[in-house]
């Protein structure tokens, strides 16, 4: 039985032209990682009953307040029961009114970004499933969240960095209103009880998602700031990065995909 992922791409602000190509790319790759995607932009799919069938929730280039209070409560409950979370690119511009979502995304809401341009990404941890296929210095063209600037540092909630931006490889004339520190991280995962270091983030993972309530079961959380341009969704390296993040999140052992006694997930 494949793991089941609800992929949510609703927008209430800026809408990326790459959303439709990203859906097609993920559909084409689903069988290669033994997952079944349910793609939707219907906020009414966020109910306790429906989310309980999912092994992960994927926020795909969302923007704005894309869930009502009922949907946000269902998402919080799902995360509390061990559900896994994956965020791509503009997911960091969604649900700014929901503190738990902010923590789950790494407490790194988008502030601004410079123009799209070729940039270099440095791989900090090449052992993670989402980075092991990447070159040590990865040159690519995208509006990366490595070049997005954030309002806070995701490492404050335990994020461990996977990728960093070589800030000398691109021009960023914009005003930085928040202290992001250095180097500029792109990929990260979150480990509990890390001492915060000020930086801005683009890709990361959390072994225990920080958006869960005290005493709850925490699944995993993975985020990448890449994924703006249409063309990048046909780049095999980028797709390997995303698919690696998805498979890592699912391997939390907190959902029915890997534990038949779990409280949420696709029942065998």
C-alpha positions as CSV (number, residue, x, y, z in Angstrom):
1,X,0.0,0.0,0.0
2,X,1.6,3.3,-1.0
3,X,1.9,6.2,1.4
4,X,-0.8,8.8,0.9
5,X,0.0,12.5,0.6
6,X,-2.5,15.3,0.4
7,X,-0.8,17.9,-1.9
8,X,-2.4,21.3,-1.3
9,X,-1.7,24.1,-3.8
10,X,-4.4,26.7,-3.0
11,X,-3.4,30.4,-3.1
12,X,-4.9,33.5,-1.6
13,X,-2.2,35.9,-2.8
14,X,0.5,35.6,-5.5
15,X,0.0,32.5,-7.7
16,X,3.1,30.8,-9.2
17,X,2.9,29.7,-12.9
18,X,4.9,26.6,-11.8
19,X,2.1,25.1,-9.7
20,X,0.5,23.2,-12.6
21,X,3.9,21.9,-13.9
22,X,4.9,20.9,-10.4
23,X,1.7,18.9,-10.0
24,X,2.4,17.1,-13.3
25,X,6.0,16.4,-12.3
26,X,5.0,14.9,-9.0
27,X,2.3,12.8,-10.6
28,X,4.9,11.4,-13.0
29,X,7.3,10.5,-10.2
30,X,4.8,9.2,-7.6
31,X,5.2,5.5,-8.4
32,X,9.0,5.8,-8.2
33,X,8.8,6.5,-4.5
34,X,5.7,4.4,-3.8
35,X,3.4,7.3,-2.9
36,X,-0.1,8.3,-3.9
37,X,-0.7,12.0,-4.2
38,X,-4.2,13.6,-3.7
39,X,-3.9,17.0,-5.3
40,X,-6.4,19.6,-4.2
41,X,-7.1,23.3,-3.8
42,X,-10.2,22.7,-1.8
43,X,-9.8,23.9,1.8
44,X,-12.8,21.8,2.7
45,X,-10.6,18.7,2.4
46,X,-9.0,19.7,5.7
47,X,-11.2,17.8,8.1
48,X,-10.2,15.4,10.8
49,X,-11.6,12.5,8.9
50,X,-9.9,13.2,5.6
51,X,-6.5,14.1,7.1
52,X,-6.5,11.0,9.2
53,X,-6.0,9.0,6.0
54,X,-2.8,10.9,5.0
55,X,0.8,10.0,5.8
56,X,1.9,13.5,4.9
57,X,0.6,16.9,4.0
58,X,2.4,18.8,1.2
59,X,2.0,22.6,1.0
60,X,2.9,23.4,-2.6
61,X,3.6,27.0,-3.4
62,X,0.7,28.4,-1.4
63,X,0.3,32.0,-0.4
64,X,-1.9,33.9,2.0
65,X,-4.6,32.6,4.3
66,X,-5.5,29.4,2.5
67,X,-7.4,27.6,5.3
68,X,-10.3,28.7,7.5
69,X,-10.4,28.1,11.2
70,X,-11.9,24.6,10.8
71,X,-9.1,23.7,8.4
72,X,-6.4,25.1,10.6
73,X,-7.7,23.2,13.6
74,X,-7.8,19.9,11.6
75,X,-4.2,20.5,10.4
76,X,-3.1,21.2,14.0
77,X,-4.8,18.0,15.2
78,X,-3.2,16.0,12.3
79,X,0.3,17.2,13.3
80,X,-0.4,16.4,16.9
81,X,-1.2,12.8,15.9
82,X,2.2,12.2,14.2
83,X,1.4,13.5,10.7
84,X,4.3,14.6,8.6
85,X,4.7,17.9,6.8
86,X,6.4,19.0,3.6
87,X,6.6,22.6,2.3
88,X,7.8,23.8,-1.0
89,X,8.9,27.4,-1.9
90,X,6.1,29.8,-1.3
91,X,4.6,27.7,1.5
92,X,6.5,30.0,3.7
93,X,4.1,32.8,2.7
94,X,1.0,30.9,3.9
95,X,-1.1,31.0,7.1
96,X,0.8,33.8,8.7
97,X,-2.1,34.0,11.2
98,X,-1.4,30.5,12.5
99,X,1.5,30.3,15.0
100,X,1.7,26.5,14.9
101,X,2.1,26.6,11.1
102,X,4.8,29.1,11.4
103,X,6.7,26.8,13.7
104,X,6.1,23.8,11.5
105,X,7.5,25.7,8.5
106,X,10.5,26.7,10.6
107,X,9.4,30.1,11.9
108,X,10.7,31.6,8.7
109,X,8.0,33.6,6.9
110,X,9.0,35.2,3.6
111,X,10.0,38.8,3.6
112,X,11.3,39.7,0.1
113,X,13.5,38.3,-2.7
114,X,15.8,39.8,-5.3
115,X,15.4,39.2,-9.0
116,X,15.6,35.7,-10.4
117,X,19.2,35.0,-11.4
118,X,21.8,32.2,-11.5
119,X,23.1,31.4,-8.1
120,X,25.2,28.8,-6.3
121,X,24.0,26.6,-3.5
122,X,26.5,24.9,-1.2
123,X,25.6,21.5,0.2
124,X,26.3,21.4,3.9
125,X,25.1,17.9,4.6
126,X,25.4,15.5,1.7
127,X,24.2,12.5,3.7
128,X,20.5,13.5,3.8
129,X,18.2,11.8,1.3
130,X,17.3,15.2,-0.2
131,X,20.9,16.3,-0.8
132,X,22.9,13.2,-1.5
133,X,22.4,13.4,-5.2
134,X,23.5,17.1,-5.4
135,X,26.9,18.4,-6.4
136,X,28.9,20.1,-3.6
137,X,28.3,23.4,-5.3
138,X,25.0,23.4,-7.1
139,X,24.5,26.1,-9.8
140,X,20.9,26.8,-10.8
141,X,18.5,29.4,-11.9
142,X,15.5,29.9,-9.7
143,X,13.9,32.4,-7.3
144,X,15.3,30.4,-4.4
145,X,14.4,30.8,-0.8
146,X,18.1,30.8,-0.5
147,X,17.6,34.2,-1.9
148,X,14.4,34.8,-0.2
149,X,14.9,36.7,3.0
150,X,13.0,35.7,6.1
151,X,11.6,37.5,9.1
152,X,13.2,35.1,11.6
153,X,15.7,32.3,11.8
154,X,14.3,28.7,11.5
155,X,17.2,27.4,13.6
156,X,15.5,29.1,16.5
157,X,13.1,26.1,16.5
158,X,15.8,23.6,16.0
159,X,16.3,23.6,12.2
160,X,19.4,21.8,10.9
161,X,20.7,23.2,7.7
162,X,21.2,21.1,4.5
163,X,22.0,23.8,2.0
164,X,23.4,27.3,2.2
165,X,23.5,30.1,-0.4
166,X,26.8,31.5,-1.7
167,X,25.7,35.1,-1.3
168,X,28.7,36.2,-3.4
169,X,27.1,34.4,-6.4
170,X,24.0,36.7,-6.8
171,X,23.0,40.3,-6.4
172,X,20.7,41.3,-3.6
173,X,20.2,45.0,-3.4
174,X,17.1,44.8,-1.2
175,X,16.9,46.2,2.3
176,X,17.2,43.4,4.9
177,X,14.9,44.4,7.7
178,X,15.7,41.3,9.8
179,X,19.0,39.8,11.0
180,X,19.4,36.5,9.2
181,X,23.0,35.9,10.2
182,X,25.4,34.0,7.9
183,X,25.8,31.9,6.0
184,X,22.4,32.1,4.3
185,X,20.9,28.6,4.7
186,X,18.8,27.0,2.0
187,X,18.2,23.5,3.3
188,X,17.8,22.6,6.9
189,X,16.2,20.1,9.3
190,X,15.1,20.9,12.8
191,X,16.4,19.2,16.0
192,X,15.0,20.0,19.3
193,X,16.9,22.1,21.8
194,X,19.4,23.6,19.4
195,X,20.7,27.0,20.4
196,X,19.3,29.5,17.9
197,X,21.7,31.1,15.4
198,X,20.4,34.0,13.4
199,X,20.1,33.2,9.7
200,X,17.5,33.0,6.9
201,X,16.6,29.6,5.5
202,X,15.5,28.0,2.3
203,X,15.6,24.2,2.7
204,X,15.6,22.3,6.0
205,X,14.1,19.4,7.9
206,X,12.8,18.9,11.5
207,X,13.1,15.5,13.1
208,X,10.2,16.5,15.3
209,X,8.0,19.1,13.7
210,X,7.9,22.2,16.0
211,X,4.3,23.0,15.2
212,X,2.9,20.2,17.5
213,X,1.4,21.0,20.9
214,X,3.1,20.0,24.1
215,X,2.8,16.3,24.8
216,X,1.7,15.4,21.3
217,X,3.2,12.9,18.8
218,X,5.5,14.8,16.4
219,X,6.1,13.7,12.9
220,X,8.8,15.0,10.6
221,X,8.9,18.3,8.7
222,X,10.9,19.1,5.6
223,X,11.0,22.4,3.6
224,X,12.8,23.7,0.5
225,X,12.8,27.3,-0.7
226,X,13.4,26.2,-4.3
227,X,10.6,25.6,-6.8
228,X,9.6,29.0,-8.2
229,X,10.4,28.6,-11.9
230,X,8.5,26.3,-14.3
231,X,11.7,25.0,-15.8
232,X,13.1,23.7,-12.5
233,X,10.3,21.2,-12.3
234,X,11.8,19.3,-15.2
235,X,15.3,19.4,-13.6
236,X,16.1,15.9,-12.4
237,X,18.5,17.1,-9.7
238,X,15.8,19.3,-8.2
239,X,13.2,16.6,-8.5
240,X,15.6,14.3,-6.7
241,X,15.9,16.9,-4.0
242,X,12.2,17.1,-3.5
243,X,11.5,13.4,-3.7
244,X,14.3,12.8,-1.2
245,X,12.7,15.2,1.2
246,X,9.3,13.5,0.8
247,X,10.7,10.0,1.4
248,X,12.7,11.2,4.4
249,X,9.5,12.8,5.9
250,X,7.5,9.6,5.4
251,X,10.2,7.5,7.1
252,X,9.2,9.1,10.5
253,X,7.6,5.8,11.5
254,X,4.7,7.9,13.0
255,X,2.1,7.1,10.4
256,X,0.4,4.0,9.1
257,X,2.7,3.8,6.1
258,X,5.3,2.3,8.4
259,X,3.5,1.6,11.6
260,X,0.1,-0.1,11.5
261,X,-0.6,1.1,15.1
262,X,-0.1,4.8,14.2
263,X,-3.1,7.2,14.6
264,X,-3.0,8.7,11.1
265,X,-2.0,7.5,7.6
266,X,-3.0,5.2,4.8
267,X,-4.3,2.0,6.4
268,X,-2.9,-1.2,4.8
